[in-house]
Amino acid sequence: MLRGANVMRIVWLPGSDLLEGECHCGARHVAEEPATLWEWLLAHPEGHHPEPPVPATPPPAAPESAPVPV
């Protein structure tokens, strides 16, 4: 998938009639019509409120294993 500082994309949300647009700033918007999403994307920054990044959480520690009897 194309990545970069100025990439905008519109994707279909499977199982629905909805499309989701993602701006290069990280803001997302859902609509039914592609033209509506393109207008929203090209209006940057008006109406764009990026979601704060989700902090990375370390994976849970693996349980200590007991030696296997021979």
Contacts in CASP RR format, 6 or more apart in sequence:
PFRMAT RR
TARGET T0000
AUTHOR 0000-0000-0000
METHOD contacts of the structure
MODEL  1
MLRGANVMRIVWLPGSDLLEGECHCGARHVAEEPATLWEWLLAHPEGHHP
EPPVPATPPPAAPESAPVPV
2 9 0 8 1.000
4 24 0 8 1.000
5 24 0 8 1.000
6 24 0 8 1.000
7 24 0 8 1.000
8 21 0 8 1.000
8 22 0 8 1.000
8 23 0 8 1.000
8 24 0 8 1.000
8 41 0 8 1.000
9 21 0 8 1.000
9 22 0 8 1.000
10 19 0 8 1.000
10 20 0 8 1.000
10 21 0 8 1.000
10 22 0 8 1.000
10 34 0 8 1.000
10 37 0 8 1.000
10 38 0 8 1.000
10 41 0 8 1.000
11 19 0 8 1.000
11 20 0 8 1.000
11 21 0 8 1.000
11 22 0 8 1.000
12 18 0 8 1.000
12 19 0 8 1.000
13 19 0 8 1.000
13 20 0 8 1.000
13 30 0 8 1.000
17 32 0 8 1.000
18 30 0 8 1.000
18 31 0 8 1.000
18 32 0 8 1.000
19 30 0 8 1.000
19 31 0 8 1.000
19 32 0 8 1.000
19 33 0 8 1.000
19 34 0 8 1.000
19 37 0 8 1.000
20 28 0 8 1.000
20 29 0 8 1.000
20 30 0 8 1.000
20 37 0 8 1.000
21 28 0 8 1.000
21 29 0 8 1.000
21 30 0 8 1.000
21 31 0 8 1.000
21 37 0 8 1.000
21 40 0 8 1.000
21 41 0 8 1.000
22 28 0 8 1.000
23 29 0 8 1.000
23 41 0 8 1.000
23 44 0 8 1.000
23 48 0 8 1.000
23 50 0 8 1.000
24 44 0 8 1.000
25 44 0 8 1.000
25 45 0 8 1.000
25 48 0 8 1.000
25 50 0 8 1.000
26 48 0 8 1.000
26 50 0 8 1.000
26 51 0 8 1.000
27 47 0 8 1.000
27 48 0 8 1.000
27 49 0 8 1.000
27 50 0 8 1.000
27 51 0 8 1.000
28 51 0 8 1.000
29 37 0 8 1.000
29 40 0 8 1.000
29 41 0 8 1.000
31 37 0 8 1.000
31 40 0 8 1.000
40 47 0 8 1.000
END
